[in-house]
Amino acid sequence: MKKGIHPDYQDATITCACGHVFHTRSTAKDMSINTCSACHPFFTGQATFIDAEGRVEQFRKRYARK
């Protein structure tokens, strides 16, 4: 690797909108994110799967042999 052309790899703080803070290492010092694994519905178990019309039935109706 060439010397002097790479950015500094330093401690970084990632802050979520919910207030959860992660400490890691990155080339950026501080980052702000909208959702994280502490508040995202998929990871918290609050996610609901809504199938309004039924994707499979809609596909079969559209491409049914006539």
CHARMM internal coordinates of N, CA and C (Angstrom, degrees):
IC EDIT
DIST 1 N 1 CA 1.4452
DIST 1 CA 1 C 1.5217
ANGL 1 N 1 CA 1 C 109.78
DIST 1 C 2 N 1.3143
ANGL 1 CA 1 C 2 N 115.17
DIHE 1 N 1 CA 1 C 2 N 141.66
DIST 2 N 2 CA 1.4534
ANGL 1 C 2 N 2 CA 119.77
DIHE 1 CA 1 C 2 N 2 CA 177.40
DIST 2 CA 2 C 1.5177
ANGL 2 N 2 CA 2 C 110.02
DIHE 1 C 2 N 2 CA 2 C -75.81
DIST 2 C 3 N 1.2880
ANGL 2 CA 2 C 3 N 116.33
DIHE 2 N 2 CA 2 C 3 N 143.65
DIST 3 N 3 CA 1.4590
ANGL 2 C 3 N 3 CA 121.25
DIHE 2 CA 2 C 3 N 3 CA -180.00
DIST 3 CA 3 C 1.5218
ANGL 3 N 3 CA 3 C 110.45
DIHE 2 C 3 N 3 CA 3 C -87.36
DIST 3 C 4 N 1.3332
ANGL 3 CA 3 C 4 N 115.88
DIHE 3 N 3 CA 3 C 4 N 142.31
DIST 4 N 4 CA 1.4540
ANGL 3 C 4 N 4 CA 121.08
DIHE 3 CA 3 C 4 N 4 CA 173.70
DIST 4 CA 4 C 1.5272
ANGL 4 N 4 CA 4 C 115.04
DIHE 3 C 4 N 4 CA 4 C 87.86
DIST 4 C 5 N 1.3379
ANGL 4 CA 4 C 5 N 119.63
DIHE 4 N 4 CA 4 C 5 N -1.47
DIST 5 N 5 CA 1.4652
ANGL 4 C 5 N 5 CA 118.90
DIHE 4 CA 4 C 5 N 5 CA -178.49
DIST 5 CA 5 C 1.5298
ANGL 5 N 5 CA 5 C 112.49
DIHE 4 C 5 N 5 CA 5 C -109.38
DIST 5 C 6 N 1.3207
ANGL 5 CA 5 C 6 N 118.06
DIHE 5 N 5 CA 5 C 6 N -8.09
DIST 6 N 6 CA 1.4541
ANGL 5 C 6 N 6 CA 121.46
DIHE 5 CA 5 C 6 N 6 CA -177.06
DIST 6 CA 6 C 1.5227
ANGL 6 N 6 CA 6 C 110.52
DIHE 5 C 6 N 6 CA 6 C -96.84
DIST 6 C 7 N 1.3448
ANGL 6 CA 6 C 7 N 117.68
DIHE 6 N 6 CA 6 C 7 N 142.41
DIST 7 N 7 CA 1.4679
ANGL 6 C 7 N 7 CA 119.63
DIHE 6 CA 6 C 7 N 7 CA 178.00
DIST 7 CA 7 C 1.5241
ANGL 7 N 7 CA 7 C 111.01
DIHE 6 C 7 N 7 CA 7 C -70.28
DIST 7 C 8 N 1.3236
ANGL 7 CA 7 C 8 N 115.74
DIHE 7 N 7 CA 7 C 8 N 159.64
DIST 8 N 8 CA 1.4597
ANGL 7 C 8 N 8 CA 120.89
DIHE 7 CA 7 C 8 N 8 CA 179.86
DIST 8 CA 8 C 1.5269
ANGL 8 N 8 CA 8 C 110.09
DIHE 7 C 8 N 8 CA 8 C -70.63
DIST 8 C 9 N 1.3178
ANGL 8 CA 8 C 9 N 116.12
DIHE 8 N 8 CA 8 C 9 N 135.23
DIST 9 N 9 CA 1.4620
ANGL 8 C 9 N 9 CA 123.11
DIHE 8 CA 8 C 9 N 9 CA 177.14
DIST 9 CA 9 C 1.5168
ANGL 9 N 9 CA 9 C 105.82
DIHE 8 C 9 N 9 CA 9 C -100.78
DIST 9 C 10 N 1.3400
ANGL 9 CA 9 C 10 N 116.34
DIHE 9 N 9 CA 9 C 10 N 108.52
DIST 10 N 10 CA 1.4498
ANGL 9 C 10 N 10 CA 120.63
DIHE 9 CA 9 C 10 N 10 CA -170.18
DIST 10 CA 10 C 1.5262
ANGL 10 N 10 CA 10 C 111.19
DIHE 9 C 10 N 10 CA 10 C -131.22
DIST 10 C 11 N 1.3201
ANGL 10 CA 10 C 11 N 116.83
DIHE 10 N 10 CA 10 C 11 N 174.09
DIST 11 N 11 CA 1.4601
ANGL 10 C 11 N 11 CA 121.22
DIHE 10 CA 10 C 11 N 11 CA 175.82
DIST 11 CA 11 C 1.5244
ANGL 11 N 11 CA 11 C 109.42
DIHE 10 C 11 N 11 CA 11 C -65.86
DIST 11 C 12 N 1.3428
ANGL 11 CA 11 C 12 N 116.05
DIHE 11 N 11 CA 11 C 12 N 138.30
DIST 12 N 12 CA 1.4589
ANGL 11 C 12 N 12 CA 120.99
DIHE 11 CA 11 C 12 N 12 CA -178.12
DIST 12 CA 12 C 1.5263
ANGL 12 N 12 CA 12 C 109.45
DIHE 11 C 12 N 12 CA 12 C -130.50
DIST 12 C 13 N 1.3218
ANGL 12 CA 12 C 13 N 114.91
DIHE 12 N 12 CA 12 C 13 N 151.16
DIST 13 N 13 CA 1.4512
ANGL 12 C 13 N 13 CA 121.97
DIHE 12 CA 12 C 13 N 13 CA 177.22
DIST 13 CA 13 C 1.5197
ANGL 13 N 13 CA 13 C 108.01
DIHE 12 C 13 N 13 CA 13 C -118.16
DIST 13 C 14 N 1.3418
ANGL 13 CA 13 C 14 N 116.11
DIHE 13 N 13 CA 13 C 14 N 124.19
DIST 14 N 14 CA 1.4618
ANGL 13 C 14 N 14 CA 121.89
DIHE 13 CA 13 C 14 N 14 CA 178.09
DIST 14 CA 14 C 1.5175
ANGL 14 N 14 CA 14 C 107.24
DIHE 13 C 14 N 14 CA 14 C -109.42
DIST 14 C 15 N 1.3297
ANGL 14 CA 14 C 15 N 116.86
DIHE 14 N 14 CA 14 C 15 N 122.92
DIST 15 N 15 CA 1.4558
ANGL 14 C 15 N 15 CA 122.13
DIHE 14 CA 14 C 15 N 15 CA -177.41
DIST 15 CA 15 C 1.5196
ANGL 15 N 15 CA 15 C 109.45
DIHE 14 C 15 N 15 CA 15 C -115.29
DIST 15 C 16 N 1.3354
ANGL 15 CA 15 C 16 N 116.12
DIHE 15 N 15 CA 15 C 16 N 127.89
DIST 16 N 16 CA 1.4567
ANGL 15 C 16 N 16 CA 121.92
DIHE 15 CA 15 C 16 N 16 CA 178.46
DIST 16 CA 16 C 1.5272
ANGL 16 N 16 CA 16 C 109.10
DIHE 15 C 16 N 16 CA 16 C -90.42
DIST 16 C 17 N 1.3257
ANGL 16 CA 16 C 17 N 116.42
DIHE 16 N 16 CA 16 C 17 N 161.36
DIST 17 N 17 CA 1.4665
ANGL 16 C 17 N 17 CA 121.32
DIHE 16 CA 16 C 17 N 17 CA 178.34
DIST 17 CA 17 C 1.5266
ANGL 17 N 17 CA 17 C 111.17
DIHE 16 C 17 N 17 CA 17 C -65.25
DIST 17 C 18 N 1.3453
ANGL 17 CA 17 C 18 N 117.38
DIHE 17 N 17 CA 17 C 18 N -25.24
DIST 18 N 18 CA 1.4620
ANGL 17 C 18 N 18 CA 120.38
DIHE 17 CA 17 C 18 N 18 CA 179.51
DIST 18 CA 18 C 1.5254
ANGL 18 N 18 CA 18 C 112.18
DIHE 17 C 18 N 18 CA 18 C -79.04
DIST 18 C 19 N 1.3299
ANGL 18 CA 18 C 19 N 117.21
DIHE 18 N 18 CA 18 C 19 N -9.92
DIST 19 N 19 CA 1.4533
ANGL 18 C 19 N 19 CA 121.25
DIHE 18 CA 18 C 19 N 19 CA 178.44
DIST 19 CA 19 C 1.5161
ANGL 19 N 19 CA 19 C 114.18
DIHE 18 C 19 N 19 CA 19 C 105.21
DIST 19 C 20 N 1.3216
ANGL 19 CA 19 C 20 N 117.80
DIHE 19 N 19 CA 19 C 20 N -6.79
DIST 20 N 20 CA 1.4592
ANGL 19 C 20 N 20 CA 121.86
DIHE 19 CA 19 C 20 N 20 CA 179.20
DIST 20 CA 20 C 1.5240
ANGL 20 N 20 CA 20 C 109.14
DIHE 19 C 20 N 20 CA 20 C -71.58
DIST 20 C 21 N 1.3256
ANGL 20 CA 20 C 21 N 117.23
DIHE 20 N 20 CA 20 C 21 N 137.09
DIST 21 N 21 CA 1.4651
ANGL 20 C 21 N 21 CA 122.36
DIHE 20 CA 20 C 21 N 21 CA -176.32
DIST 21 CA 21 C 1.5212
ANGL 21 N 21 CA 21 C 109.22
DIHE 20 C 21 N 21 CA 21 C -120.19
DIST 21 C 22 N 1.3336
ANGL 21 CA 21 C 22 N 116.30
DIHE 21 N 21 CA 21 C 22 N 131.55
DIST 22 N 22 CA 1.4600
ANGL 21 C 22 N 22 CA 123.43
DIHE 21 CA 21 C 22 N 22 CA 175.11
DIST 22 CA 22 C 1.5182
ANGL 22 N 22 CA 22 C 108.34
DIHE 21 C 22 N 22 CA 22 C -111.38
DIST 22 C 23 N 1.3114
ANGL 22 CA 22 C 23 N 115.90
DIHE 22 N 22 CA 22 C 23 N 142.37
DIST 23 N 23 CA 1.4614
ANGL 22 C 23 N 23 CA 120.78
DIHE 22 CA 22 C 23 N 23 CA 173.85
DIST 23 CA 23 C 1.5188
ANGL 23 N 23 CA 23 C 107.73
DIHE 22 C 23 N 23 CA 23 C -116.05
DIST 23 C 24 N 1.3338
ANGL 23 CA 23 C 24 N 115.88
DIHE 23 N 23 CA 23 C 24 N 125.85
DIST 24 N 24 CA 1.4630
ANGL 23 C 24 N 24 CA 121.57
DIHE 23 CA 23 C 24 N 24 CA -178.44
DIST 24 CA 24 C 1.5180
ANGL 24 N 24 CA 24 C 107.78
DIHE 23 C 24 N 24 CA 24 C -149.21
DIST 24 C 25 N 1.3132
ANGL 24 CA 24 C 25 N 116.20
DIHE 24 N 24 CA 24 C 25 N -164.37
DIST 25 N 25 CA 1.4691
ANGL 24 C 25 N 25 CA 120.84
DIHE 24 CA 24 C 25 N 25 CA 177.22
DIST 25 CA 25 C 1.5197
ANGL 25 N 25 CA 25 C 108.61
DIHE 24 C 25 N 25 CA 25 C -124.04
DIST 25 C 26 N 1.3195
ANGL 25 CA 25 C 26 N 116.11
DIHE 25 N 25 CA 25 C 26 N 139.82
DIST 26 N 26 CA 1.4607
ANGL 25 C 26 N 26 CA 121.30
DIHE 25 CA 25 C 26 N 26 CA -178.29
DIST 26 CA 26 C 1.5207
ANGL 26 N 26 CA 26 C 108.61
DIHE 25 C 26 N 26 CA 26 C -161.81
DIST 26 C 27 N 1.3324
ANGL 26 CA 26 C 27 N 115.69
DIHE 26 N 26 CA 26 C 27 N 174.53
DIST 27 N 27 CA 1.4595
ANGL 26 C 27 N 27 CA 119.99
DIHE 26 CA 26 C 27 N 27 CA 174.57
DIST 27 CA 27 C 1.5244
ANGL 27 N 27 CA 27 C 111.13
DIHE 26 C 27 N 27 CA 27 C -83.10
DIST 27 C 28 N 1.3484
ANGL 27 CA 27 C 28 N 117.00
DIHE 27 N 27 CA 27 C 28 N -18.69
DIST 28 N 28 CA 1.4639
ANGL 27 C 28 N 28 CA 121.35
DIHE 27 CA 27 C 28 N 28 CA 175.09
DIST 28 CA 28 C 1.5245
ANGL 28 N 28 CA 28 C 108.24
DIHE 27 C 28 N 28 CA 28 C -96.15
DIST 28 C 29 N 1.3241
ANGL 28 CA 28 C 29 N 116.81
DIHE 28 N 28 CA 28 C 29 N 139.13
DIST 29 N 29 CA 1.4640
ANGL 28 C 29 N 29 CA 120.58
DIHE 28 CA 28 C 29 N 29 CA -175.18
DIST 29 CA 29 C 1.5255
ANGL 29 N 29 CA 29 C 112.47
DIHE 28 C 29 N 29 CA 29 C -75.00
DIST 29 C 30 N 1.3309
ANGL 29 CA 29 C 30 N 118.01
DIHE 29 N 29 CA 29 C 30 N -51.47
DIST 30 N 30 CA 1.4570
ANGL 29 C 30 N 30 CA 122.84
DIHE 29 CA 29 C 30 N 30 CA -178.38
DIST 30 CA 30 C 1.5235
ANGL 30 N 30 CA 30 C 109.65
DIHE 29 C 30 N 30 CA 30 C -128.97
DIST 30 C 31 N 1.3380
ANGL 30 CA 30 C 31 N 115.94
DIHE 30 N 30 CA 30 C 31 N 141.13
DIST 31 N 31 CA 1.4560
ANGL 30 C 31 N 31 CA 121.04
DIHE 30 CA 30 C 31 N 31 CA 177.68
DIST 31 CA 31 C 1.5223
ANGL 31 N 31 CA 31 C 108.89
DIHE 30 C 31 N 31 CA 31 C -136.31
DIST 31 C 32 N 1.3391
ANGL 31 CA 31 C 32 N 116.04
DIHE 31 N 31 CA 31 C 32 N 149.07
DIST 32 N 32 CA 1.4528
ANGL 31 C 32 N 32 CA 122.15
DIHE 31 CA 31 C 32 N 32 CA 174.84
DIST 32 CA 32 C 1.5243
ANGL 32 N 32 CA 32 C 107.91
DIHE 31 C 32 N 32 CA 32 C -121.35
DIST 32 C 33 N 1.3458
ANGL 32 CA 32 C 33 N 115.95
DIHE 32 N 32 CA 32 C 33 N 135.47
DIST 33 N 33 CA 1.4529
ANGL 32 C 33 N 33 CA 120.73
DIHE 32 CA 32 C 33 N 33 CA -179.82
DIST 33 CA 33 C 1.5216
ANGL 33 N 33 CA 33 C 109.35
DIHE 32 C 33 N 33 CA 33 C -127.17
DIST 33 C 34 N 1.3339
ANGL 33 CA 33 C 34 N 116.85
DIHE 33 N 33 CA 33 C 34 N 160.21
DIST 34 N 34 CA 1.4645
ANGL 33 C 34 N 34 CA 121.45
DIHE 33 CA 33 C 34 N 34 CA -178.65
DIST 34 CA 34 C 1.5167
ANGL 34 N 34 CA 34 C 112.69
DIHE 33 C 34 N 34 CA 34 C -84.03
DIST 34 C 35 N 1.3267
ANGL 34 CA 34 C 35 N 117.96
DIHE 34 N 34 CA 34 C 35 N -43.54
DIST 35 N 35 CA 1.4605
ANGL 34 C 35 N 35 CA 121.80
DIHE 34 CA 34 C 35 N 35 CA -179.13
DIST 35 CA 35 C 1.5150
ANGL 35 N 35 CA 35 C 109.92
DIHE 34 C 35 N 35 CA 35 C -133.86
DIST 35 C 36 N 1.3180
ANGL 35 CA 35 C 36 N 115.02
DIHE 35 N 35 CA 35 C 36 N 151.02
DIST 36 N 36 CA 1.4578
ANGL 35 C 36 N 36 CA 120.74
DIHE 35 CA 35 C 36 N 36 CA 178.03
DIST 36 CA 36 C 1.5207
ANGL 36 N 36 CA 36 C 108.77
DIHE 35 C 36 N 36 CA 36 C -137.02
DIST 36 C 37 N 1.3082
ANGL 36 CA 36 C 37 N 117.22
DIHE 36 N 36 CA 36 C 37 N -178.15
DIST 37 N 37 CA 1.4592
ANGL 36 C 37 N 37 CA 120.77
DIHE 36 CA 36 C 37 N 37 CA -178.94
DIST 37 CA 37 C 1.5260
ANGL 37 N 37 CA 37 C 112.05
DIHE 36 C 37 N 37 CA 37 C -69.95
DIST 37 C 38 N 1.3138
ANGL 37 CA 37 C 38 N 118.26
DIHE 37 N 37 CA 37 C 38 N -15.63
DIST 38 N 38 CA 1.4618
ANGL 37 C 38 N 38 CA 121.04
DIHE 37 CA 37 C 38 N 38 CA 178.89
DIST 38 CA 38 C 1.5229
ANGL 38 N 38 CA 38 C 112.17
DIHE 37 C 38 N 38 CA 38 C -82.21
DIST 38 C 39 N 1.3472
ANGL 38 CA 38 C 39 N 118.07
DIHE 38 N 38 CA 38 C 39 N -23.45
DIST 39 N 39 CA 1.4607
ANGL 38 C 39 N 39 CA 119.86
DIHE 38 CA 38 C 39 N 39 CA -176.12
DIST 39 CA 39 C 1.5251
ANGL 39 N 39 CA 39 C 114.17
DIHE 38 C 39 N 39 CA 39 C -123.29
DIST 39 C 40 N 1.3241
ANGL 39 CA 39 C 40 N 119.10
DIHE 39 N 39 CA 39 C 40 N -8.31
DIST 40 N 40 CA 1.4585
ANGL 39 C 40 N 40 CA 120.88
DIHE 39 CA 39 C 40 N 40 CA -179.12
DIST 40 CA 40 C 1.5266
ANGL 40 N 40 CA 40 C 109.86
DIHE 39 C 40 N 40 CA 40 C -73.38
DIST 40 C 41 N 1.3478
ANGL 40 CA 40 C 41 N 118.73
DIHE 40 N 40 CA 40 C 41 N 133.21
DIST 41 N 41 CA 1.4659
ANGL 40 C 41 N 41 CA 121.39
DIHE 40 CA 40 C 41 N 41 CA -176.74
DIST 41 CA 41 C 1.5231
ANGL 41 N 41 CA 41 C 114.35
DIHE 40 C 41 N 41 CA 41 C -58.65
DIST 41 C 42 N 1.3216
ANGL 41 CA 41 C 42 N 119.08
DIHE 41 N 41 CA 41 C 42 N -30.82
DIST 42 N 42 CA 1.4623
ANGL 41 C 42 N 42 CA 121.03
DIHE 41 CA 41 C 42 N 42 CA 179.76
DIST 42 CA 42 C 1.5199
ANGL 42 N 42 CA 42 C 110.65
DIHE 41 C 42 N 42 CA 42 C -64.19
DIST 42 C 43 N 1.3200
ANGL 42 CA 42 C 43 N 117.83
DIHE 42 N 42 CA 42 C 43 N -41.74
DIST 43 N 43 CA 1.4563
ANGL 42 C 43 N 43 CA 121.90
DIHE 42 CA 42 C 43 N 43 CA -176.90
DIST 43 CA 43 C 1.5200
ANGL 43 N 43 CA 43 C 112.89
DIHE 42 C 43 N 43 CA 43 C -83.07
DIST 43 C 44 N 1.3408
ANGL 43 CA 43 C 44 N 118.00
DIHE 43 N 43 CA 43 C 44 N -25.39
DIST 44 N 44 CA 1.4549
ANGL 43 C 44 N 44 CA 120.82
DIHE 43 CA 43 C 44 N 44 CA -179.08
DIST 44 CA 44 C 1.5169
ANGL 44 N 44 CA 44 C 112.96
DIHE 43 C 44 N 44 CA 44 C -87.32
DIST 44 C 45 N 1.3312
ANGL 44 CA 44 C 45 N 118.03
DIHE 44 N 44 CA 44 C 45 N -9.43
DIST 45 N 45 CA 1.4487
ANGL 44 C 45 N 45 CA 121.66
DIHE 44 CA 44 C 45 N 45 CA 179.10
DIST 45 CA 45 C 1.5139
ANGL 45 N 45 CA 45 C 113.81
DIHE 44 C 45 N 45 CA 45 C 87.14
DIST 45 C 46 N 1.3154
ANGL 45 CA 45 C 46 N 118.22
DIHE 45 N 45 CA 45 C 46 N 9.44
DIST 46 N 46 CA 1.4554
ANGL 45 C 46 N 46 CA 122.12
DIHE 45 CA 45 C 46 N 46 CA -179.60
DIST 46 CA 46 C 1.5204
ANGL 46 N 46 CA 46 C 112.24
DIHE 45 C 46 N 46 CA 46 C -95.59
DIST 46 C 47 N 1.3297
ANGL 46 CA 46 C 47 N 117.93
DIHE 46 N 46 CA 46 C 47 N 1.36
DIST 47 N 47 CA 1.4510
ANGL 46 C 47 N 47 CA 121.36
DIHE 46 CA 46 C 47 N 47 CA -178.67
DIST 47 CA 47 C 1.5232
ANGL 47 N 47 CA 47 C 110.12
DIHE 46 C 47 N 47 CA 47 C -71.67
DIST 47 C 48 N 1.3129
ANGL 47 CA 47 C 48 N 116.01
DIHE 47 N 47 CA 47 C 48 N 138.98
DIST 48 N 48 CA 1.4587
ANGL 47 C 48 N 48 CA 121.14
DIHE 47 CA 47 C 48 N 48 CA 176.64
DIST 48 CA 48 C 1.5213
ANGL 48 N 48 CA 48 C 108.13
DIHE 47 C 48 N 48 CA 48 C -122.01
DIST 48 C 49 N 1.3148
ANGL 48 CA 48 C 49 N 115.23
DIHE 48 N 48 CA 48 C 49 N 139.38
DIST 49 N 49 CA 1.4536
ANGL 48 C 49 N 49 CA 120.72
DIHE 48 CA 48 C 49 N 49 CA 179.47
DIST 49 CA 49 C 1.5170
ANGL 49 N 49 CA 49 C 107.68
DIHE 48 C 49 N 49 CA 49 C -96.63
DIST 49 C 50 N 1.3185
ANGL 49 CA 49 C 50 N 116.09
DIHE 49 N 49 CA 49 C 50 N 117.32
DIST 50 N 50 CA 1.4576
ANGL 49 C 50 N 50 CA 120.73
DIHE 49 CA 49 C 50 N 50 CA -178.84
DIST 50 CA 50 C 1.5222
ANGL 50 N 50 CA 50 C 108.37
DIHE 49 C 50 N 50 CA 50 C -112.29
DIST 50 C 51 N 1.3229
ANGL 50 CA 50 C 51 N 115.68
DIHE 50 N 50 CA 50 C 51 N 120.80
DIST 51 N 51 CA 1.4512
ANGL 50 C 51 N 51 CA 121.61
DIHE 50 CA 50 C 51 N 51 CA 177.95
DIST 51 CA 51 C 1.5253
ANGL 51 N 51 CA 51 C 106.56
DIHE 50 C 51 N 51 CA 51 C -116.23
DIST 51 C 52 N 1.3225
ANGL 51 CA 51 C 52 N 115.98
DIHE 51 N 51 CA 51 C 52 N 93.25
DIST 52 N 52 CA 1.4609
ANGL 51 C 52 N 52 CA 121.23
DIHE 51 CA 51 C 52 N 52 CA -169.41
DIST 52 CA 52 C 1.5237
ANGL 52 N 52 CA 52 C 112.62
DIHE 51 C 52 N 52 CA 52 C -61.76
DIST 52 C 53 N 1.3268
ANGL 52 CA 52 C 53 N 116.88
DIHE 52 N 52 CA 52 C 53 N -53.01
DIST 53 N 53 CA 1.4583
ANGL 52 C 53 N 53 CA 118.27
DIHE 52 CA 52 C 53 N 53 CA -175.61
DIST 53 CA 53 C 1.5161
ANGL 53 N 53 CA 53 C 111.61
DIHE 52 C 53 N 53 CA 53 C -109.74
DIST 53 C 54 N 1.2739
ANGL 53 CA 53 C 54 N 118.03
DIHE 53 N 53 CA 53 C 54 N -10.61
DIST 54 N 54 CA 1.4561
ANGL 53 C 54 N 54 CA 120.87
DIHE 53 CA 53 C 54 N 54 CA -175.42
DIST 54 CA 54 C 1.5123
ANGL 54 N 54 CA 54 C 109.26
DIHE 53 C 54 N 54 CA 54 C 90.63
DIST 54 C 55 N 1.2925
ANGL 54 CA 54 C 55 N 116.90
DIHE 54 N 54 CA 54 C 55 N 99.36
DIST 55 N 55 CA 1.4671
ANGL 54 C 55 N 55 CA 121.38
DIHE 54 CA 54 C 55 N 55 CA -175.10
DIST 55 CA 55 C 1.5246
ANGL 55 N 55 CA 55 C 111.97
DIHE 54 C 55 N 55 CA 55 C -62.47
DIST 55 C 56 N 1.3098
ANGL 55 CA 55 C 56 N 116.98
DIHE 55 N 55 CA 55 C 56 N -39.82
DIST 56 N 56 CA 1.4653
ANGL 55 C 56 N 56 CA 119.76
DIHE 55 CA 55 C 56 N 56 CA -178.25
DIST 56 CA 56 C 1.5204
ANGL 56 N 56 CA 56 C 110.24
DIHE 55 C 56 N 56 CA 56 C -67.80
DIST 56 C 57 N 1.3403
ANGL 56 CA 56 C 57 N 116.22
DIHE 56 N 56 CA 56 C 57 N -44.36
DIST 57 N 57 CA 1.4542
ANGL 56 C 57 N 57 CA 119.72
DIHE 56 CA 56 C 57 N 57 CA 179.02
DIST 57 CA 57 C 1.5186
ANGL 57 N 57 CA 57 C 111.59
DIHE 56 C 57 N 57 CA 57 C -64.35
DIST 57 C 58 N 1.3070
ANGL 57 CA 57 C 58 N 116.39
DIHE 57 N 57 CA 57 C 58 N -37.93
DIST 58 N 58 CA 1.4667
ANGL 57 C 58 N 58 CA 120.89
DIHE 57 CA 57 C 58 N 58 CA 178.41
DIST 58 CA 58 C 1.5282
ANGL 58 N 58 CA 58 C 110.15
DIHE 57 C 58 N 58 CA 58 C -64.21
DIST 58 C 59 N 1.3335
ANGL 58 CA 58 C 59 N 116.94
DIHE 58 N 58 CA 58 C 59 N -41.68
DIST 59 N 59 CA 1.4603
ANGL 58 C 59 N 59 CA 121.56
DIHE 58 CA 58 C 59 N 59 CA 178.01
DIST 59 CA 59 C 1.5238
ANGL 59 N 59 CA 59 C 110.71
DIHE 58 C 59 N 59 CA 59 C -63.95
DIST 59 C 60 N 1.3206
ANGL 59 CA 59 C 60 N 116.84
DIHE 59 N 59 CA 59 C 60 N -45.86
DIST 60 N 60 CA 1.4709
ANGL 59 C 60 N 60 CA 120.33
DIHE 59 CA 59 C 60 N 60 CA -179.38
DIST 60 CA 60 C 1.5194
ANGL 60 N 60 CA 60 C 111.59
DIHE 59 C 60 N 60 CA 60 C -64.25
DIST 60 C 61 N 1.3236
ANGL 60 CA 60 C 61 N 116.74
DIHE 60 N 60 CA 60 C 61 N -38.06
DIST 61 N 61 CA 1.4675
ANGL 60 C 61 N 61 CA 120.12
DIHE 60 CA 60 C 61 N 61 CA 179.75
DIST 61 CA 61 C 1.5279
ANGL 61 N 61 CA 61 C 109.84
DIHE 60 C 61 N 61 CA 61 C -67.68
DIST 61 C 62 N 1.3096
ANGL 61 CA 61 C 62 N 117.73
DIHE 61 N 61 CA 61 C 62 N -38.97
DIST 62 N 62 CA 1.4579
ANGL 61 C 62 N 62 CA 121.46
DIHE 61 CA 61 C 62 N 62 CA -177.15
DIST 62 CA 62 C 1.5256
ANGL 62 N 62 CA 62 C 111.63
DIHE 61 C 62 N 62 CA 62 C -71.48
DIST 62 C 63 N 1.3217
ANGL 62 CA 62 C 63 N 117.04
DIHE 62 N 62 CA 62 C 63 N -41.22
DIST 63 N 63 CA 1.4629
ANGL 62 C 63 N 63 CA 120.64
DIHE 62 CA 62 C 63 N 63 CA -174.19
DIST 63 CA 63 C 1.5272
ANGL 63 N 63 CA 63 C 113.57
DIHE 62 C 63 N 63 CA 63 C -108.61
DIST 63 C 64 N 1.3089
ANGL 63 CA 63 C 64 N 117.41
DIHE 63 N 63 CA 63 C 64 N 21.79
DIST 64 N 64 CA 1.4702
ANGL 63 C 64 N 64 CA 120.77
DIHE 63 CA 63 C 64 N 64 CA 179.58
DIST 64 CA 64 C 1.5135
ANGL 64 N 64 CA 64 C 110.13
DIHE 63 C 64 N 64 CA 64 C -67.64
DIST 64 C 65 N 1.3223
ANGL 64 CA 64 C 65 N 115.97
DIHE 64 N 64 CA 64 C 65 N 143.94
DIST 65 N 65 CA 1.4705
ANGL 64 C 65 N 65 CA 120.30
DIHE 64 CA 64 C 65 N 65 CA 177.18
DIST 65 CA 65 C 1.5181
ANGL 65 N 65 CA 65 C 108.24
DIHE 64 C 65 N 65 CA 65 C -74.61
DIST 65 C 66 N 1.3102
ANGL 65 CA 65 C 66 N 115.13
DIHE 65 N 65 CA 65 C 66 N 138.16
DIST 66 N 66 CA 1.4562
ANGL 65 C 66 N 66 CA 120.12
DIHE 65 CA 65 C 66 N 66 CA -176.59
DIST 66 CA 66 C 1.5009
ANGL 66 N 66 CA 66 C 112.05
DIHE 65 C 66 N 66 CA 66 C -108.93
END
COOR INIT
IC SEED 1 N 1 CA 1 C
IC BUILD
